[in-house]
């Protein structure tokens, strides 16, 4: 039977760090189940009268300042505290809606049905973890592509984005290229640059040269950025450029060895598969257009369209059209035009 005296009859609650029972005493045990905005407290339930029976109510408090008996009621009271279990049971209680990267103090009191309250428990402290990074890098919007200076290259330029939108440094670039237009739907099917350049800090000018491309072919390029936690930007603007195609020349600078007239040679080999070489001579520096037409007169490929120095020039054609696709077996016409000269020849592609 309970005493009629209105004195504190509840055993003191202990928030603990490691549950160890020694001579019936409860040593401290740790709060666990930590996330960036939650902490799970554990303790051993006290009794209703001393260490026997079942308490009626818990009052769980937390604060960013040290909790004492004097300021216990000023600390924030948790909501939905558990109903006490029989004395000696392990209690678990999740406190949520906490601030990330914040140190909190926790303490508990318990009461019986007559509202006799225990003294304050031991006070524990814990710091919540940092909030997860959910901000993706900003998308690159100024990607540009230019024909490179070396055969089969394209020069890319862009402004480095930030790790968190527009600040910081991203972790890695995903750069992709294709002879077909790049879209979100075909992104994973395009060619991946295996070793992308290391990202620079946000706002810095970045450049990279794509190599190993098919000379004279048009490539589309785009990129995405990843931060250190795996957040990925949206796709950049899509750009395109023609991979550098350097004419192979064998020119002697002495006037005696320069061609004396314009000439277009027969391609070799002819018929050919898969590629053939076309030679032509320029007695003077000239703007030259060399193009391939089908037998219906439709242009399928522009091989040269630029100013060239005087001399003998050779260019290889791999049997593809301006879109980079292989053309069909058949007869084709190649035509050379300068400011003062024009001529055509036939060739045959066999597959």
Buried (B, 14 or more C-beta within 10 A) or exposed (E): EEEEEEEEBBBBBBBBBEBEEEEEEBEBBBBEEBBBBBBBBBBBBBBBBEBEBBBBBBBBBBBEEEBBEEBBEEBBEBEEBBEBEEBBEEBEBEBEEBEEEEEBBBBBBBBBEEEBBBEBBBBBBBEBBEEEEEBBBBBBEEBEBBBBEEBBBBBBBBBBBBBBBEBBBBBBBBBBBBBBEBBEEEBEEBBEBEEBBEBBEBEEEBEBBBBEBBBBBBBBBBBBBBBEEEBBBEBBBBBBBBBBBBBEEEBEEEEEEBBEEBBBBEBEEBEBEEEBBBBBBBBEEBEBBBBBBBEEEEEBBBBBEEEBBBBBBBBBBBBBBBEBEEBEEEEBBBBBBBEEBEEEBEBBBEE
